[in-house]
Amino acid sequence: MPNGTIVEPYYVLEYPTWVNVVALTKNQEVILVKQYRHGLKETVLELPCGAVEAEDVSPLEAAKRELLEESGYTSNNFIETGILSPNPANHTNLTHCFLATDVELVAALKLDATEHIDVVLLPLNKLIEVIENGVFLQALHMSSLFFALKKLGKVQFY
């Protein structure tokens, strides 16, 4: 605690920095990935995402690498839209959120042995409908979508 009191047991999860990418094609389609998540024991729809690895010189480079590996898409137009703490109570890491526009398919998927991913292209104008139907379950991805939609002028506050 800030006053020096020790709380035991207390568990802290040490993870590397994470990145999430909201990627839009020139036709205004959002690049999404379907993959099995063991915690839920379900296949879920998510954003391309991952951890910053040792060879990545920055979260931006990790975002570019993860998007390319998981979807085969890339772009020269990446914007960092926000930084989040997954859980400040017990996670040591941050998540960097990116918006990539004018993405193009340039390569085949390059997956780890533990990944099985299906790429899904969703028209941007259908995104809110999919969100309202509860398809996106990952809270950090919802936050990344919010940041991207705000940057794109699709979210308004009154």
Number of C-alpha atoms within 10 A of each C-alpha: 6 5 5 6 7 9 8 6 5 7 10 10 11 10 12 16 19 22 30 29 31 28 29 24 21 10 10 16 20 23 25 24 21 17 16 15 12 8 6 9 8 11 14 15 21 23 27 25 26 19 18 23 15 9 8 14 10 12 21 19 16 25 30 23 21 24 29 23 19 25 26 18 24 25 18 11 12 20 16 20 19 15 17 16 16 16 11 11 10 13 15 15 17 17 23 25 27 27 23 24 20 17 24 16 12 12 12 12 17 15 14 9 6 7 12 14 19 13 18 16 14 16 14 17 12 11 16 11 11 12 13 9 9 8 13 15 13 12 10 19 22 15 16 26 24 17 20 24 19 14 14 10 8 11 11 7 4 2
